[in-house]
Amino acid sequence: MASLQQYSKAEVAKHNTPKDLWMIIDDKVYDVTKFQNEHPGGEEVLIESAGKDATTEFEDVGHSTDAKQQMKQYLIGELIEADRKKKPAVPVDLQRPLIIAGSALALGLGLVILYRAFKK
């Protein structure tokens, strides 16, 4: 797959009119100018997010697999590294169970060591 064109948030922000409508979803840049009349939610929804990051709005609606597949045809690039959202190495919702499991393991190992020390 060829490398995608890189855009800054500032560059995307310039494309914020119905005649030139770009948006960002998951650090990817889409030109949805020609899609406005076809959008099931109406063109106003797209215009509200013109030139902006619409990731949250896109996810909140719960788009179908078909919609996600269809959007590939409007993909024109991706955000430059400096403007991308920083993603944690481990998703936040998984960090707590890992911390708890690690603490339980350390506690259990400590108890085994103490037991063996007092058993002698």
MOPAC internal coordinates of N, CA, C and O (Angstrom, degrees):
PM7 1SCF
backbone

  N    0.0000 0     0.00 0     0.00 0    0    0    0
  C    1.4544 1     0.00 0     0.00 0    1    0    0
  C    1.5239 1   108.88 1     0.00 0    2    1    0
  O    1.2310 1   120.72 1   -43.96 1    3    2    1
  N    1.2957 1   116.23 1   136.04 1    3    2    1
  C    1.4548 1   121.13 1  -179.54 1    5    3    2
  C    1.5191 1   110.93 1   -70.38 1    6    5    3
  O    1.2310 1   121.42 1   -28.19 1    7    6    5
  N    1.3089 1   114.90 1   151.81 1    7    6    5
  C    1.4602 1   120.98 1   177.95 1    9    7    6
  C    1.5285 1   109.55 1   -67.43 1   10    9    7
  O    1.2310 1   121.16 1   -40.45 1   11   10    9
  N    1.3231 1   115.38 1   139.55 1   11   10    9
  C    1.4678 1   120.19 1  -179.59 1   13   11   10
  C    1.5191 1   111.03 1   -81.63 1   14   13   11
  O    1.2310 1   120.79 1   -30.96 1   15   14   13
  N    1.3254 1   116.09 1   149.04 1   15   14   13
  C    1.4573 1   122.78 1   174.26 1   17   15   14
  C    1.5235 1   108.39 1   -60.04 1   18   17   15
  O    1.2310 1   120.37 1   -39.51 1   19   18   17
  N    1.3131 1   116.90 1   140.49 1   19   18   17
  C    1.4662 1   122.55 1  -179.02 1   21   19   18
  C    1.5401 1   109.63 1   -99.87 1   22   21   19
  O    1.2310 1   120.90 1   -45.35 1   23   22   21
  N    1.3333 1   115.89 1   134.65 1   23   22   21
  C    1.4651 1   121.87 1   178.72 1   25   23   22
  C    1.5225 1   109.42 1  -131.59 1   26   25   23
  O    1.2310 1   120.81 1   -31.35 1   27   26   25
  N    1.3123 1   116.06 1   148.65 1   27   26   25
  C    1.4641 1   120.57 1   173.06 1   29   27   26
  C    1.5291 1   108.29 1   -91.38 1   30   29   27
  O    1.2310 1   120.96 1   -17.20 1   31   30   29
  N    1.3343 1   115.78 1   162.80 1   31   30   29
  C    1.4704 1   119.65 1   175.60 1   33   31   30
  C    1.5298 1   110.20 1   -60.11 1   34   33   31
  O    1.2310 1   120.80 1   143.77 1   35   34   33
  N    1.3158 1   116.08 1   -36.23 1   35   34   33
  C    1.4677 1   120.51 1   179.59 1   37   35   34
  C    1.5314 1   110.80 1   -63.16 1   38   37   35
  O    1.2310 1   120.31 1   140.50 1   39   38   37
  N    1.3280 1   117.01 1   -39.50 1   39   38   37
  C    1.4645 1   120.26 1   178.15 1   41   39   38
  C    1.5231 1   110.99 1   -66.27 1   42   41   39
  O    1.2310 1   120.60 1   136.62 1   43   42   41
  N    1.3170 1   116.45 1   -43.38 1   43   42   41
  C    1.4637 1   120.96 1   179.82 1   45   43   42
  C    1.5308 1   109.95 1   -63.53 1   46   45   43
  O    1.2310 1   120.27 1   141.16 1   47   46   45
  N    1.3140 1   117.08 1   -38.84 1   47   46   45
  C    1.4749 1   121.95 1  -178.30 1   49   47   46
  C    1.5234 1   112.86 1   -59.80 1   50   49   47
  O    1.2310 1   119.86 1   155.84 1   51   50   49
  N    1.3148 1   117.87 1   -24.16 1   51   50   49
  C    1.4787 1   121.59 1   179.13 1   53   51   50
  C    1.5285 1   112.10 1   -71.84 1   54   53   51
  O    1.2310 1   120.04 1   161.85 1   55   54   53
  N    1.3114 1   117.53 1   -18.15 1   55   54   53
  C    1.4689 1   122.55 1  -176.71 1   57   55   54
  C    1.5258 1   108.54 1  -102.20 1   58   57   55
  O    1.2310 1   121.48 1  -109.32 1   59   58   57
  N    1.3332 1   114.76 1    70.68 1   59   58   57
  C    1.4629 1   120.16 1  -170.43 1   61   59   58
  C    1.5241 1   114.39 1  -125.36 1   62   61   59
  O    1.2310 1   120.76 1  -149.63 1   63   62   61
  N    1.3175 1   116.16 1    30.37 1   63   62   61
  C    1.4654 1   120.07 1   179.20 1   65   63   62
  C    1.5266 1   109.60 1  -123.42 1   66   65   63
  O    1.2310 1   120.05 1   -18.70 1   67   66   65
  N    1.3275 1   117.51 1   161.30 1   67   66   65
  C    1.4688 1   119.52 1   178.32 1   69   67   66
  C    1.5358 1   113.27 1   -59.02 1   70   69   67
  O    1.2310 1   119.91 1   153.47 1   71   70   69
  N    1.3142 1   117.77 1   -26.53 1   71   70   69
  C    1.4686 1   120.31 1  -179.78 1   73   71   70
  C    1.5253 1   112.67 1   -87.40 1   74   73   71
  O    1.2310 1   120.54 1   172.16 1   75   74   73
  N    1.3129 1   116.56 1    -7.84 1   75   74   73
  C    1.4677 1   122.21 1  -178.86 1   77   75   74
  C    1.5306 1   107.08 1  -155.06 1   78   77   75
  O    1.2310 1   120.78 1   -95.18 1   79   78   77
  N    1.3497 1   116.11 1    84.82 1   79   78   77
  C    1.4510 1   120.93 1  -167.99 1   81   79   78
  C    1.5302 1   111.54 1  -118.83 1   82   81   79
  O    1.2310 1   121.58 1   -72.07 1   83   82   81
  N    1.3297 1   114.59 1   107.93 1   83   82   81
  C    1.4585 1   121.58 1   175.98 1   85   83   82
  C    1.5205 1   107.97 1  -113.42 1   86   85   83
  O    1.2310 1   120.99 1   -22.47 1   87   86   85
  N    1.3177 1   115.72 1   157.53 1   87   86   85
  C    1.4551 1   120.65 1   173.83 1   89   87   86
  C    1.5252 1   109.51 1  -153.23 1   90   89   87
  O    1.2310 1   121.62 1   -15.53 1   91   90   89
  N    1.3150 1   114.51 1   164.47 1   91   90   89
  C    1.4601 1   121.88 1  -179.39 1   93   91   90
  C    1.5282 1   108.26 1  -112.26 1   94   93   91
  O    1.2310 1   120.88 1   -47.92 1   95   94   93
  N    1.3281 1   115.92 1   132.08 1   95   94   93
  C    1.4606 1   121.77 1   173.13 1   97   95   94
  C    1.5207 1   106.53 1  -137.43 1   98   97   95
  O    1.2310 1   120.61 1   -58.91 1   99   98   97
  N    1.3118 1   116.43 1   121.09 1   99   98   97
  C    1.4712 1   122.35 1  -179.29 1  101   99   98
  C    1.5289 1   112.28 1    52.27 1  102  101   99
  O    1.2310 1   120.85 1  -132.35 1  103  102  101
  N    1.3177 1   115.97 1    47.65 1  103  102  101
  C    1.4662 1   123.35 1   177.23 1  105  103  102
  C    1.5259 1   114.02 1    65.84 1  106  105  103
  O    1.2310 1   119.99 1  -169.26 1  107  106  105
  N    1.3286 1   117.63 1    10.74 1  107  106  105
  C    1.4622 1   122.62 1   176.12 1  109  107  106
  C    1.5281 1   107.79 1  -107.02 1  110  109  107
  O    1.2310 1   120.78 1   -32.41 1  111  110  109
  N    1.3286 1   116.11 1   147.59 1  111  110  109
  C    1.4641 1   121.48 1  -178.46 1  113  111  110
  C    1.5250 1   109.19 1  -105.93 1  114  113  111
  O    1.2310 1   121.18 1   -50.62 1  115  114  113
  N    1.3243 1   115.34 1   129.38 1  115  114  113
  C    1.4575 1   122.02 1  -178.59 1  117  115  114
  C    1.5260 1   110.28 1  -122.21 1  118  117  115
  O    1.2310 1   120.95 1   -42.59 1  119  118  117
  N    1.3353 1   115.79 1   137.41 1  119  118  117
  C    1.4633 1   121.90 1   172.52 1  121  119  118
  C    1.5217 1   105.81 1  -101.46 1  122  121  119
  O    1.2310 1   120.78 1   -77.24 1  123  122  121
  N    1.3346 1   116.11 1   102.76 1  123  122  121
  C    1.4622 1   121.28 1  -176.10 1  125  123  122
  C    1.5276 1   112.08 1  -105.07 1  126  125  123
  O    1.2310 1   120.91 1  -159.54 1  127  126  125
  N    1.3092 1   115.87 1    20.46 1  127  126  125
  C    1.4662 1   120.80 1  -179.27 1  129  127  126
  C    1.5257 1   110.95 1   -53.13 1  130  129  127
  O    1.2310 1   120.07 1   131.09 1  131  130  129
  N    1.3177 1   117.47 1   -48.91 1  131  130  129
  C    1.4672 1   122.07 1  -175.77 1  133  131  130
  C    1.5315 1   113.05 1   -79.08 1  134  133  131
  O    1.2310 1   120.19 1   170.87 1  135  134  133
  N    1.3221 1   117.24 1    -9.13 1  135  134  133
  C    1.4596 1   121.05 1  -177.41 1  137  135  134
  C    1.5303 1   112.74 1   -92.19 1  138  137  135
  O    1.2310 1   119.81 1   169.03 1  139  138  137
  N    1.3049 1   117.97 1   -10.97 1  139  138  137
  C    1.4678 1   121.05 1  -172.94 1  141  139  138
  C    1.5226 1   113.69 1   -53.55 1  142  141  139
  O    1.2310 1   120.04 1   133.74 1  143  142  141
  N    1.3208 1   117.53 1   -46.26 1  143  142  141
  C    1.4652 1   120.35 1  -177.44 1  145  143  142
  C    1.5208 1   112.87 1   -70.21 1  146  145  143
  O    1.2310 1   120.12 1   159.49 1  147  146  145
  N    1.3383 1   117.38 1   -20.51 1  147  146  145
  C    1.4571 1   121.62 1  -178.90 1  149  147  146
  C    1.5267 1   112.60 1   -92.96 1  150  149  147
  O    1.2310 1   119.85 1   164.29 1  151  150  149
  N    1.3228 1   117.89 1   -15.71 1  151  150  149
  C    1.4605 1   120.68 1  -174.14 1  153  151  150
  C    1.5229 1   110.57 1   -62.25 1  154  153  151
  O    1.2310 1   120.18 1   -58.16 1  155  154  153
  N    1.3421 1   117.25 1   121.84 1  155  154  153
  C    1.4711 1   120.89 1  -177.45 1  157  155  154
  C    1.5296 1   114.03 1   -59.02 1  158  157  155
  O    1.2310 1   120.06 1   150.95 1  159  158  157
  N    1.3224 1   117.50 1   -29.05 1  159  158  157
  C    1.4614 1   120.68 1  -179.58 1  161  159  158
  C    1.5209 1   113.26 1   -86.33 1  162  161  159
  O    1.2310 1   120.58 1  -179.22 1  163  162  161
  N    1.3273 1   116.51 1     0.78 1  163  162  161
  C    1.4582 1   121.07 1  -179.40 1  165  163  162
  C    1.5153 1   111.61 1    94.28 1  166  165  163
  O    1.2310 1   121.26 1   -25.87 1  167  166  165
  N    1.3031 1   115.19 1   154.13 1  167  166  165
  C    1.4633 1   120.72 1  -177.45 1  169  167  166
  C    1.5268 1   112.29 1   -67.68 1  170  169  167
  O    1.2310 1   119.83 1   154.11 1  171  170  169
  N    1.3284 1   117.93 1   -25.89 1  171  170  169
  C    1.4636 1   121.11 1  -178.16 1  173  171  170
  C    1.5302 1   111.59 1   -59.48 1  174  173  171
  O    1.2310 1   121.04 1   143.31 1  175  174  173
  N    1.3262 1   115.62 1   -36.69 1  175  174  173
  C    1.4635 1   120.69 1  -179.69 1  177  175  174
  C    1.5291 1   110.01 1   -61.24 1  178  177  175
  O    1.2310 1   120.77 1   136.91 1  179  178  177
  N    1.3195 1   116.12 1   -43.09 1  179  178  177
  C    1.4627 1   120.37 1   179.20 1  181  179  178
  C    1.5204 1   111.02 1   -69.74 1  182  181  179
  O    1.2310 1   120.36 1   138.50 1  183  182  181
  N    1.3104 1   116.91 1   -41.50 1  183  182  181
  C    1.4694 1   121.34 1  -178.44 1  185  183  182
  C    1.5296 1   110.69 1   -62.04 1  186  185  183
  O    1.2310 1   120.13 1   143.20 1  187  186  185
  N    1.3351 1   117.35 1   -36.80 1  187  186  185
  C    1.4674 1   121.03 1   178.26 1  189  187  186
  C    1.5278 1   111.88 1   -61.30 1  190  189  187
  O    1.2310 1   120.22 1   150.07 1  191  190  189
  N    1.3148 1   117.19 1   -29.93 1  191  190  189
  C    1.4627 1   121.33 1  -177.87 1  193  191  190
  C    1.5305 1   112.82 1  -101.84 1  194  193  191
  O    1.2310 1   120.42 1  -171.69 1  195  194  193
  N    1.3091 1   116.80 1     8.31 1  195  194  193
  C    1.4639 1   121.08 1  -177.58 1  197  195  194
  C    1.5212 1   111.64 1   -58.46 1  198  197  195
  O    1.2310 1   120.74 1   -51.91 1  199  198  197
  N    1.3193 1   116.20 1   128.09 1  199  198  197
  C    1.4541 1   121.75 1   178.28 1  201  199  198
  C    1.5219 1   114.60 1    75.90 1  202  201  199
  O    1.2310 1   120.07 1  -172.00 1  203  202  201
  N    1.3269 1   117.48 1     8.00 1  203  202  201
  C    1.4657 1   121.24 1  -174.64 1  205  203  202
  C    1.5265 1   111.61 1  -123.58 1  206  205  203
  O    1.2310 1   121.44 1    -5.73 1  207  206  205
  N    1.3277 1   114.85 1   174.27 1  207  206  205
  C    1.4544 1   121.89 1   172.36 1  209  207  206
  C    1.5273 1   107.08 1   -84.07 1  210  209  207
  O    1.2310 1   120.75 1   -63.40 1  211  210  209
  N    1.3229 1   116.17 1   116.60 1  211  210  209
  C    1.4660 1   121.65 1  -177.30 1  213  211  210
  C    1.5267 1   111.77 1  -108.70 1  214  213  211
  O    1.2310 1   120.07 1  -160.72 1  215  214  213
  N    1.3167 1   117.47 1    19.28 1  215  214  213
  C    1.4628 1   121.45 1  -176.09 1  217  215  214
  C    1.5260 1   111.91 1   -57.51 1  218  217  215
  O    1.2310 1   120.07 1   129.86 1  219  218  217
  N    1.3137 1   117.48 1   -50.14 1  219  218  217
  C    1.4700 1   121.17 1  -177.42 1  221  219  218
  C    1.5239 1   110.83 1   -61.14 1  222  221  219
  O    1.2310 1   120.59 1   133.55 1  223  222  221
  N    1.3157 1   116.48 1   -46.45 1  223  222  221
  C    1.4616 1   120.76 1  -179.61 1  225  223  222
  C    1.5287 1   110.64 1   -62.47 1  226  225  223
  O    1.2310 1   120.76 1   137.97 1  227  226  225
  N    1.3282 1   116.14 1   -42.03 1  227  226  225
  C    1.4614 1   121.43 1  -179.88 1  229  227  226
  C    1.5334 1   110.55 1   -62.39 1  230  229  227
  O    1.2310 1   120.38 1   134.82 1  231  230  229
  N    1.3149 1   116.88 1   -45.18 1  231  230  229
  C    1.4640 1   120.86 1  -178.93 1  233  231  230
  C    1.5211 1   111.75 1   -70.66 1  234  233  231
  O    1.2310 1   120.37 1   143.62 1  235  234  233
  N    1.3375 1   116.89 1   -36.38 1  235  234  233
  C    1.4693 1   120.44 1  -178.95 1  237  235  234
  C    1.5244 1   112.18 1   -62.81 1  238  237  235
  O    1.2310 1   120.46 1   148.24 1  239  238  237
  N    1.3202 1   116.72 1   -31.76 1  239  238  237
  C    1.4612 1   120.60 1  -178.77 1  241  239  238
  C    1.5238 1   110.82 1   -73.14 1  242  241  239
  O    1.2310 1   120.21 1   151.10 1  243  242  241
  N    1.3164 1   117.20 1   -28.90 1  243  242  241
  C    1.4655 1   120.68 1  -179.41 1  245  243  242
  C    1.5164 1   111.84 1    75.63 1  246  245  243
  O    1.2310 1   120.57 1  -123.57 1  247  246  245
  N    1.3148 1   116.52 1    56.43 1  247  246  245
  C    1.4633 1   121.63 1  -178.96 1  249  247  246
  C    1.5381 1   111.62 1   -61.23 1  250  249  247
  O    1.2310 1   121.34 1   -31.92 1  251  250  249
  N    1.2981 1   115.05 1   148.08 1  251  250  249
  C    1.4626 1   121.88 1  -179.57 1  253  251  250
  C    1.5251 1   111.07 1   -73.61 1  254  253  251
  O    1.2310 1   121.44 1   -12.79 1  255  254  253
  N    1.3157 1   114.85 1   167.21 1  255  254  253
  C    1.4663 1   120.83 1   175.99 1  257  255  254
  C    1.5268 1   109.60 1   -61.64 1  258  257  255
  O    1.2310 1   120.52 1   141.69 1  259  258  257
  N    1.3270 1   116.61 1   -38.31 1  259  258  257
  C    1.4694 1   120.50 1   178.34 1  261  259  258
  C    1.5233 1   111.35 1   -62.49 1  262  261  259
  O    1.2310 1   120.40 1   138.68 1  263  262  261
  N    1.3230 1   116.84 1   -41.32 1  263  262  261
  C    1.4672 1   120.80 1   179.28 1  265  263  262
  C    1.5194 1   110.35 1   -63.80 1  266  265  263
  O    1.2310 1   120.80 1   138.05 1  267  266  265
  N    1.3292 1   116.07 1   -41.95 1  267  266  265
  C    1.4693 1   120.29 1   179.33 1  269  267  266
  C    1.5283 1   110.70 1   -65.87 1  270  269  267
  O    1.2310 1   120.46 1   144.47 1  271  270  269
  N    1.3164 1   116.73 1   -35.53 1  271  270  269
  C    1.4571 1   121.15 1   177.09 1  273  271  270
  C    1.5349 1   110.01 1   -68.28 1  274  273  271
  O    1.2310 1   120.71 1   137.45 1  275  274  273
  N    1.3181 1   116.24 1   -42.55 1  275  274  273
  C    1.4613 1   121.49 1  -178.15 1  277  275  274
  C    1.5259 1   111.94 1   -64.10 1  278  277  275
  O    1.2310 1   120.06 1   146.70 1  279  278  277
  N    1.3144 1   117.49 1   -33.30 1  279  278  277
  C    1.4650 1   119.50 1  -175.83 1  281  279  278
  C    1.5287 1   112.61 1   -68.36 1  282  281  279
  O    1.2310 1   120.27 1   162.69 1  283  282  281
  N    1.3292 1   117.08 1   -17.31 1  283  282  281
  C    1.4611 1   120.02 1   179.19 1  285  283  282
  C    1.5289 1   112.15 1   -58.92 1  286  285  283
  O    1.2310 1   120.34 1   149.14 1  287  286  285
  N    1.3276 1   116.96 1   -30.86 1  287  286  285
  C    1.4584 1   119.89 1  -178.91 1  289  287  286
  C    1.5370 1   112.50 1   -70.61 1  290  289  287
  O    1.2310 1   120.12 1   165.48 1  291  290  289
  N    1.3214 1   117.38 1   -14.52 1  291  290  289
  C    1.4617 1   121.26 1  -179.89 1  293  291  290
  C    1.5317 1   112.45 1  -102.60 1  294  293  291
  O    1.2310 1   120.45 1   179.93 1  295  294  293
  N    1.3093 1   116.74 1    -0.07 1  295  294  293
  C    1.4571 1   122.14 1   179.99 1  297  295  294
  C    1.5269 1   109.95 1   -69.08 1  298  297  295
  O    1.2310 1   120.84 1   -55.12 1  299  298  297
  N    1.3427 1   115.99 1   124.88 1  299  298  297
  C    1.4688 1   119.53 1   179.27 1  301  299  298
  C    1.5217 1   112.36 1  -119.68 1  302  301  299
  O    1.2310 1   119.99 1   167.96 1  303  302  301
  N    1.3271 1   117.62 1   -12.04 1  303  302  301
  C    1.4571 1   118.96 1  -179.33 1  305  303  302
  C    1.5079 1   112.13 1   175.42 1  306  305  303
  O    1.2310 1   121.77 1    16.28 1  307  306  305
  N    1.3242 1   114.22 1  -163.72 1  307  306  305
  C    1.4588 1   120.75 1   178.84 1  309  307  306
  C    1.5184 1   109.18 1  -142.68 1  310  309  307
  O    1.2310 1   121.28 1   -18.00 1  311  310  309
  N    1.3277 1   115.15 1   162.00 1  311  310  309
  C    1.4632 1   119.87 1   179.30 1  313  311  310
  C    1.5252 1   110.53 1   -69.58 1  314  313  311
  O    1.2310 1   121.54 1   -31.37 1  315  314  313
  N    1.3176 1   114.66 1   148.63 1  315  314  313
  C    1.4593 1   118.17 1   172.78 1  317  315  314
  C    1.5172 1   108.20 1   -64.56 1  318  317  315
  O    1.2310 1   120.72 1   -26.07 1  319  318  317
  N    1.2986 1   116.22 1   153.93 1  319  318  317
  C    1.4720 1   122.01 1  -175.17 1  321  319  318
  C    1.5309 1   112.11 1   -52.67 1  322  321  319
  O    1.2310 1   120.18 1   138.07 1  323  322  321
  N    1.3239 1   117.25 1   -41.93 1  323  322  321
  C    1.4684 1   121.35 1  -176.36 1  325  323  322
  C    1.5315 1   112.77 1   -63.87 1  326  325  323
  O    1.2310 1   119.80 1   155.08 1  327  326  325
  N    1.3315 1   117.99 1   -24.92 1  327  326  325
  C    1.4677 1   121.39 1  -177.94 1  329  327  326
  C    1.5241 1   113.47 1   -98.72 1  330  329  327
  O    1.2310 1   119.94 1   177.67 1  331  330  329
  N    1.3013 1   117.72 1    -2.33 1  331  330  329
  C    1.4677 1   120.17 1  -178.50 1  333  331  330
  C    1.5200 1   111.04 1   -74.78 1  334  333  331
  O    1.2310 1   121.52 1   -27.01 1  335  334  333
  N    1.3189 1   114.69 1   152.99 1  335  334  333
  C    1.4569 1   120.22 1   176.25 1  337  335  334
  C    1.5130 1   108.19 1   -68.76 1  338  337  335
  O    1.2310 1   121.30 1   -43.11 1  339  338  337
  N    1.2990 1   115.11 1   136.89 1  339  338  337
  C    1.4591 1   120.05 1   177.62 1  341  339  338
  C    1.5178 1   108.41 1   -79.79 1  342  341  339
  O    1.2310 1   120.94 1   -58.44 1  343  342  341
  N    1.3194 1   115.80 1   121.56 1  343  342  341
  C    1.4568 1   120.71 1  -179.26 1  345  343  342
  C    1.5205 1   108.85 1  -104.22 1  346  345  343
  O    1.2310 1   120.00 1   -48.10 1  347  346  345
  N    1.3240 1   117.61 1   131.90 1  347  346  345
  C    1.4687 1   119.37 1   179.01 1  349  347  346
  C    1.5251 1   110.35 1   -64.46 1  350  349  347
  O    1.2310 1   120.98 1   -30.62 1  351  350  349
  N    1.3263 1   115.72 1   149.38 1  351  350  349
  C    1.4639 1   120.84 1   179.70 1  353  351  350
  C    1.5280 1   110.31 1   -58.86 1  354  353  351
  O    1.2310 1   120.74 1   139.18 1  355  354  353
  N    1.3202 1   116.18 1   -40.82 1  355  354  353
  C    1.4609 1   122.11 1   176.08 1  357  355  354
  C    1.5237 1   106.10 1  -117.59 1  358  357  355
  O    1.2310 1   119.83 1   -51.69 1  359  358  357
  N    1.3360 1   117.93 1   128.31 1  359  358  357
  C    1.4642 1   118.91 1   179.30 1  361  359  358
  C    1.5275 1   110.95 1   -52.64 1  362  361  359
  O    1.2310 1   120.87 1   -38.55 1  363  362  361
  N    1.3124 1   115.94 1   141.45 1  363  362  361
  C    1.4613 1   122.43 1  -176.03 1  365  363  362
  C    1.5217 1   111.48 1   -54.35 1  366  365  363
  O    1.2310 1   120.13 1   140.25 1  367  366  365
  N    1.3280 1   117.36 1   -39.75 1  367  366  365
  C    1.4656 1   119.28 1  -177.85 1  369  367  366
  C    1.5284 1   112.62 1   -68.99 1  370  369  367
  O    1.2310 1   119.78 1   166.55 1  371  370  369
  N    1.3382 1   118.03 1   -13.45 1  371  370  369
  C    1.4613 1   121.11 1   177.67 1  373  371  370
  C    1.5212 1   112.71 1  -100.00 1  374  373  371
  O    1.2310 1   119.99 1   166.89 1  375  374  373
  N    1.3282 1   117.62 1   -13.11 1  375  374  373
  C    1.4601 1   120.46 1  -176.51 1  377  375  374
  C    1.5250 1   112.13 1   -66.81 1  378  377  375
  O    1.2310 1   120.10 1   135.97 1  379  378  377
  N    1.2939 1   117.42 1   -44.03 1  379  378  377
  C    1.4664 1   120.41 1  -176.38 1  381  379  378
  C    1.5263 1   112.50 1   -61.00 1  382  381  379
  O    1.2310 1   119.45 1   131.03 1  383  382  381
  N    1.3569 1   118.66 1   -48.97 1  383  382  381
  C    1.4716 1   117.37 1   177.96 1  385  383  382
  C    1.5307 1   112.15 1   -60.07 1  386  385  383
  O    1.2310 1   119.58 1   145.41 1  387  386  385
  N    1.3220 1   118.41 1   -34.59 1  387  386  385
  C    1.4589 1   120.55 1   178.50 1  389  387  386
  C    1.5223 1   111.10 1   -66.67 1  390  389  387
  O    1.2310 1   120.67 1   140.44 1  391  390  389
  N    1.3177 1   116.32 1   -39.56 1  391  390  389
  C    1.4670 1   120.63 1   178.88 1  393  391  390
  C    1.5310 1   109.54 1   -65.73 1  394  393  391
  O    1.2310 1   120.71 1   135.80 1  395  394  393
  N    1.3264 1   116.25 1   -44.20 1  395  394  393
  C    1.4631 1   120.61 1   179.84 1  397  395  394
  C    1.5267 1   110.31 1   -64.14 1  398  397  395
  O    1.2310 1   120.26 1   135.39 1  399  398  397
  N    1.3268 1   117.10 1   -44.61 1  399  398  397
  C    1.4688 1   120.37 1   179.81 1  401  399  398
  C    1.5210 1   110.41 1   -63.33 1  402  401  399
  O    1.2310 1   120.27 1   138.19 1  403  402  401
  N    1.3186 1   117.09 1   -41.81 1  403  402  401
  C    1.4694 1   120.53 1   178.76 1  405  403  402
  C    1.5224 1   111.30 1   -63.95 1  406  405  403
  O    1.2310 1   120.35 1   139.72 1  407  406  405
  N    1.3174 1   116.94 1   -40.28 1  407  406  405
  C    1.4671 1   121.22 1   179.11 1  409  407  406
  C    1.5212 1   110.72 1   -66.51 1  410  409  407
  O    1.2310 1   120.53 1   138.76 1  411  410  409
  N    1.3240 1   116.59 1   -41.24 1  411  410  409
  C    1.4653 1   120.44 1   179.22 1  413  411  410
  C    1.5223 1   110.45 1   -65.12 1  414  413  411
  O    1.2310 1   120.44 1   140.01 1  415  414  413
  N    1.3143 1   116.77 1   -39.99 1  415  414  413
  C    1.4613 1   120.65 1   178.46 1  417  415  414
  C    1.5265 1   110.79 1   -63.76 1  418  417  415
  O    1.2310 1   120.37 1   135.77 1  419  418  417
  N    1.3224 1   116.90 1   -44.23 1  419  418  417
  C    1.4644 1   120.72 1   179.21 1  421  419  418
  C    1.5251 1   110.72 1   -64.31 1  422  421  419
  O    1.2310 1   120.20 1   138.12 1  423  422  421
  N    1.3222 1   117.22 1   -41.88 1  423  422  421
  C    1.4617 1   121.34 1   178.63 1  425  423  422
  C    1.5293 1   110.53 1   -63.20 1  426  425  423
  O    1.2310 1   120.36 1   134.71 1  427  426  425
  N    1.3176 1   116.92 1   -45.29 1  427  426  425
  C    1.4587 1   121.23 1   179.25 1  429  427  426
  C    1.5149 1   111.94 1   -62.26 1  430  429  427
  O    1.2310 1   120.31 1   137.44 1  431  430  429
  N    1.3171 1   117.01 1   -42.56 1  431  430  429
  C    1.4630 1   121.34 1   178.47 1  433  431  430
  C    1.5235 1   110.01 1   -64.20 1  434  433  431
  O    1.2310 1   120.62 1   138.84 1  435  434  433
  N    1.3134 1   116.42 1   -41.16 1  435  434  433
  C    1.4667 1   120.62 1   177.76 1  437  435  434
  C    1.5193 1   111.79 1   -61.74 1  438  437  435
  O    1.2310 1   120.33 1   138.31 1  439  438  437
  N    1.3290 1   116.98 1   -41.69 1  439  438  437
  C    1.4667 1   121.01 1   178.83 1  441  439  438
  C    1.5244 1   111.35 1   -65.46 1  442  441  439
  O    1.2310 1   119.93 1   141.17 1  443  442  441
  N    1.3131 1   117.74 1   -38.83 1  443  442  441
  C    1.4772 1   121.03 1   177.75 1  445  443  442
  C    1.5185 1   110.15 1   -63.29 1  446  445  443
  O    1.2310 1   120.42 1   136.09 1  447  446  445
  N    1.3050 1   116.80 1   -43.91 1  447  446  445
  C    1.4668 1   121.10 1   179.27 1  449  447  446
  C    1.5288 1   110.67 1   -62.92 1  450  449  447
  O    1.2310 1   120.21 1   135.00 1  451  450  449
  N    1.3353 1   117.21 1   -45.00 1  451  450  449
  C    1.4622 1   120.74 1   177.61 1  453  451  450
  C    1.5284 1   111.43 1   -62.51 1  454  453  451
  O    1.2310 1   119.88 1   136.63 1  455  454  453
  N    1.3080 1   117.83 1   -43.37 1  455  454  453
  C    1.4520 1   122.19 1   179.67 1  457  455  454
  C    1.5112 1   110.96 1   -58.96 1  458  457  455
  O    1.2310 1   120.83 1   132.69 1  459  458  457
  N    1.3485 1   116.02 1   -47.31 1  459  458  457
  C    1.4588 1   120.10 1  -179.55 1  461  459  458
  C    1.5426 1   111.38 1   -66.42 1  462  461  459
  O    1.2310 1   120.42 1   145.10 1  463  462  461
  N    1.3081 1   116.80 1   -34.90 1  463  462  461
  C    1.4622 1   120.39 1   179.88 1  465  463  462
  C    1.5365 1   111.29 1   -66.63 1  466  465  463
  O    1.2310 1   120.70 1   138.70 1  467  466  465
  N    1.3478 1   116.27 1   -41.30 1  467  466  465
  C    1.4671 1   119.88 1  -179.36 1  469  467  466
  C    1.5260 1   112.06 1   -79.60 1  470  469  467
  O    1.2310 1   119.87 1   158.07 1  471  470  469
  N    1.3075 1   117.86 1   -21.93 1  471  470  469
  C    1.4657 1   122.04 1  -179.34 1  473  471  470
  C    1.5272 1   110.27 1   -70.19 1  474  473  471
  O    1.2310 1   120.11 1   150.01 1  475  474  473
  N    1.3233 1   117.39 1   -29.99 1  475  474  473
  C    1.4642 1   121.95 1  -178.32 1  477  475  474
  C    1.4494 1   110.58 1   -73.32 1  478  477  475
  O    1.2310 1   120.10 1   180.00 1  479  478  477

